[in-house]
Amino acid sequence: MTPALIESVFSKESLFALSLFPYLGFLWLMTKKVATPKIALIGFYLTLVFVAVTIPVGAYAQLVLHKSLADVDILHGGAEFFLTLSNITIAIGFSQAIAAAKS
């Protein structure tokens, strides 16, 4: 394999796309497991919303504004909001499950 081919195969974009498959498998397993707190499961699915928002917003920043998404604060903050929302939802779901198990 040439260095250029290795670089294209292991680019951040291709690794990002490939990382979706294990995550989808994780979601499938968590959905099948009855013990998974429903609110936490919603949070894990909200992570997909974050990905679905980030990809077109990042493309817009790159193609229209000719900047990285990280360099456009309003777009970056808006996309990151969905990651924050998913993390908070996951934390609330597991927190409620722990509290329920203690009582």
N, C-alpha and C positions, 0 to 999 in steps of 0.2 A: 504494500500500500504506500502510495506517495504521501508526503506530508500534507499536501493540499487536500487530498481525498480524506485523510484522517481528520483534518481540521473541519471539513464540511460535514462529515458524518457525526462528529462530536461537537458540533457548534451548539451554542446555548439555545438556539431556536429548536434544533432537532431534539436535544435532550429535554427541553421543556415539553415538546409535543409527546415524546415518549413517556414522560413522567405522568401523563394523564392516565395511562392504562393501569399502572399499579394503584393509583388513587381510585379509579373507577372500581377496581377489584375490591379495594378496602371498603368503599361505600356499599357495594353489593353484600359483602360479608357482614358489615355493621347493620344493614337493613334486615338481613335474615336473622340476626341474633336478637332474640326477644328481650334480653336484658339491657339492650342499648337504650339509654334515656332518649325519649322522642325529641325533646328540645335540643339535646346535644346532636342528635342525628340531623335535625334541621340545620344546625350550625355547620355541620360537615358539608351538607349540600349547598349552603350559602357560599362555601369556598369556591364551588363551581361558578357561582354567580360572579364572584370576584374575578375569576379567570376569564369568564365570558365578557366582562366589562373591560378588563385590562387589555385584552388583545386588540379590539378595535380602537380603543382610546390611544393605545401606544402606536398603532399604525397611523392614526390621524396626526399625532404629534410628529411622527417621523416623516410622513409623506407631505403633509400640508404645512406644518410649522418648521420643518427641517431641524427639529430638536429631539432630544431624547425625552421620553415621558418623565423621567426624573427631573428634567430641567423646566418643566411647565407645571408650576405648583398647583394651579387650580385643577388641572386634569389629573395630576398625580394624587392629590389629596382626595379628589372625588373617587378615584379607583380604589385607593387604600381604605376609604370608608367601608367598602364592602368586606374587606379582609378584617377590619376591626369589628364590624357587625357580626361576622361569622365567629370570630374568636370569643366575643362576649357571649354569644348564644351558646357556644359549646361549654364555656365556663359555667354559665347559669344552669344548663342542663345537668352537668355532672355535680354541681353544687347541690341542686335540688335532690338528685339521686342519693348523694351521700347523706343529706339531712333526713331523707325518708328512711334510709337504711338504719340510721341511728335511733330513730323513734319507733 
